[in-house]
Amino acid sequence: MHRFRLALIISTALLLGTLVVHAQVESPADQYFRGYVMISEASRAEQAGDLRKALDKCQQAGAIFDKIAQANPGWQAAMVKFRQAKTADMLTAIRNKLLAAPTATSSASVPAPQTPDEIIPRPPLVNPLKEETLKGLEALKEKARRLKEMNEELIRLKKAIEFLSPKKVEPLREFDQAEDL
């Protein structure tokens, strides 16, 4: 009976831990929506004339759609591929506008940039989702710590059961065998 309770408690704890970890992972649909919103923000920034902000938002959206395509290749593949193409087209258009835009400063005080890399910033090397990723990582570390504590408690309980004398353990075995019938 005690073994059954112990097994029930352990399996429940593991199931709950798995469900909590699964619930914290962002679904492809949520990621897609976030990318779509960033594209909308990029479009508004482009229309407002803030090409740098538009470029940044568009690059972030492209990274999100690329991440979805890599991590979940079977999820709405045609839709994701379409968004990737639209984002690439938008990036090209924004870059072309940045290249064609005159500089705000006079040419006498500051020399004009010589290469497109000087006008258009390279994609950021830092993951824009880093803060969310770190929070998720901390939550996973906490769950791993709790799971380790639960495993240690399980080992302690198993040792306590083994410590019981054979006279006390034998009736439990007979009871477990009777339950199995």
C-alpha positions in Angstrom: 0.0 0.0 0.0 2.8 2.3 0.9 4.6 1.6 -2.4 1.5 2.3 -4.3 1.1 5.7 -2.6 4.7 6.5 -3.1 4.5 5.5 -6.8 1.4 7.6 -7.2 3.0 10.7 -5.5 6.1 10.4 -7.7 4.3 9.9 -10.9 2.0 12.8 -10.1 4.9 15.1 -9.4 6.7 14.1 -12.6 3.6 14.7 -14.6 3.0 18.1 -13.1 6.6 19.1 -13.7 6.4 18.0 -17.3 3.2 19.9 -17.8 4.6 23.1 -16.3 7.7 23.0 -18.4 5.6 22.3 -21.5 3.3 25.2 -20.7 6.2 27.7 -20.5 7.5 26.9 -24.0 6.1 29.4 -26.6 4.1 27.7 -29.3 4.9 28.2 -33.0 1.6 30.0 -33.4 2.6 32.5 -30.6 6.0 33.0 -32.2 4.3 33.5 -35.7 1.9 36.1 -34.2 4.8 37.9 -32.6 6.7 38.0 -35.9 3.6 39.2 -37.7 3.2 42.1 -35.2 6.8 43.0 -35.7 6.3 43.2 -39.5 3.3 45.5 -38.9 5.5 47.7 -36.6 8.2 47.7 -39.2 5.7 48.8 -41.9 4.4 51.6 -39.7 7.9 52.8 -38.9 8.8 52.7 -42.6 5.7 54.8 -43.5 6.7 57.2 -40.7 10.1 57.6 -42.2 12.0 55.8 -39.4 13.9 53.4 -41.6 16.4 52.3 -39.0 13.6 51.2 -36.7 11.8 49.5 -39.6 15.0 47.7 -40.5 15.5 46.5 -36.9 11.9 45.3 -36.5 12.0 43.5 -39.9 15.3 41.7 -39.0 13.8 40.6 -35.7 10.7 39.3 -37.5 12.9 37.5 -40.0 14.8 35.8 -37.2 11.5 34.7 -35.6 10.2 33.2 -38.9 13.5 31.5 -39.5 13.4 30.0 -36.0 9.9 28.7 -36.5 11.0 27.1 -39.8 14.0 25.4 -38.2 12.4 24.3 -34.9 9.0 23.3 -36.3 9.3 22.4 -40.0 5.9 20.7 -40.2 4.0 23.6 -38.6 2.2 25.6 -41.4 5.2 25.4 -43.7 3.6 27.2 -46.6 2.5 30.1 -44.4 5.9 30.4 -42.7 7.7 30.2 -46.1 5.4 33.0 -47.4 6.2 35.2 -44.4 9.9 34.6 -44.8 9.7 35.7 -48.5 7.6 38.8 -47.6 10.0 39.7 -44.8 13.1 39.3 -47.1 11.4 41.5 -49.8 10.6 44.1 -47.1 14.2 44.0 -45.8 15.5 44.6 -49.4 13.1 47.5 -49.9 14.1 49.1 -46.6 17.8 48.7 -47.3 17.4 50.2 -50.8 15.6 53.2 -49.2 18.4 53.6 -46.7 21.0 53.5 -49.4 19.1 56.1 -51.4 18.3 58.4 -48.5 20.5 61.5 -48.3 22.4 62.0 -45.0 21.1 64.6 -42.6 24.4 66.2 -42.0 26.3 68.4 -44.5 28.9 66.7 -46.6 31.6 69.2 -45.5 31.5 68.2 -41.8 31.1 64.5 -42.1 32.3 62.3 -45.0 29.6 60.2 -46.7 29.7 56.5 -45.9 31.6 54.6 -48.5 30.0 51.1 -48.2 26.5 49.8 -47.6 27.7 48.3 -44.3 28.4 51.8 -43.0 24.8 52.9 -43.8 22.9 49.7 -42.9 23.8 48.1 -39.6 24.5 44.4 -39.6 22.0 42.2 -37.9 22.4 42.2 -34.2 24.6 39.4 -32.8 22.6 39.5 -29.6 19.4 37.4 -29.6 16.5 39.8 -29.3 14.7 37.1 -27.3 17.6 36.9 -24.8 15.7 38.3 -21.8 12.8 35.9 -22.4 15.2 33.0 -22.9 17.0 33.8 -19.7 13.7 33.9 -17.7 12.7 30.6 -19.2 16.2 29.2 -18.4 15.9 30.3 -14.8 12.5 28.7 -14.5 13.9 25.4 -16.0 16.8 25.5 -13.5 14.3 26.0 -10.6 12.3 23.0 -11.8 15.4 20.9 -12.2 16.4 21.8 -8.6 12.9 20.8 -7.4 13.1 17.6 -9.3 16.5 16.8 -7.8 15.1 17.4 -4.3 12.2 15.1 -5.1 14.5 12.4 -6.3 16.6 12.7 -3.1 13.4 12.4 -1.1 12.5 9.3 -3.1 15.9 7.7 -2.3 15.5 8.6 1.3 12.0 7.0 1.4 13.3 3.9 -0.4 16.1 3.5 2.2 13.5 4.0 5.0 11.4 1.2 3.5 14.4 -1.1 3.2 15.4 -0.3 6.8 12.1 -1.8 8.1 12.5 -5.2 9.6 11.4 -8.2 7.5 8.5 -8.8 9.9 7.0 -5.4 9.1 7.8 -5.6 5.3 6.4 -9.2 4.8 2.8 -8.2 5.6 3.1 -5.3 3.2 4.3 -7.6 0.4 1.4 -10.0 1.0 -1.0 -7.0 0.9 0.5 -5.8 -2.4 0.2 -9.2 -3.9 -3.4 -9.5 -2.8 -4.1 -6.1 -4.4 -2.6 -7.3 -7.7 -5.1 -10.2 -7.9 
